[in-house]
Amino acid sequence: MRKELLYQKSPELTENLRGAEVKISSHALERFIERWKPLDRFDEIPSSLEEWQGKLRLVIGDAKEIRLDPVKRVIRRINNKYSDARYFYNKPYGLRFVCVEEDGSLVVKTVERPRRRDYRALD
């Protein structure tokens, strides 16, 4: 039996966020700068705020939408004043992006580094 989503998801955003209209909060950019690590020696560290924003857009563009464990999802909804969020995960970088829908576009609210696998990919 397949469970229904608690929110309406936009069909164009189910695969990834590449090309989608995504806004980035200042908090999300700060968390990204704190948590991002280069994958290899060719992955250059950005030197300006504009380069960091570009790097964030590149990394989130390759993130796939995931669904949190049901218990975690309920706890997060309660802690966030019952507002729902969408979660996107970039596996190579190990970063999870918490997004909310506002005025027809997604807003990245924060960037996390999950401690363990408490999510699954959307099918």
Secondary structure, DSSP 8 states (H G I E B T S, - for coil): -----SS---GGGSSB-TTS-EEE-HHHHHHHHHH---SSTTS----SHHHHHHHHHHHHHT-EEEEE-HHHHHHHHHHTTT---EEEEETTTTEEEEEEEETTEEEEEEEE--SS--EEE--
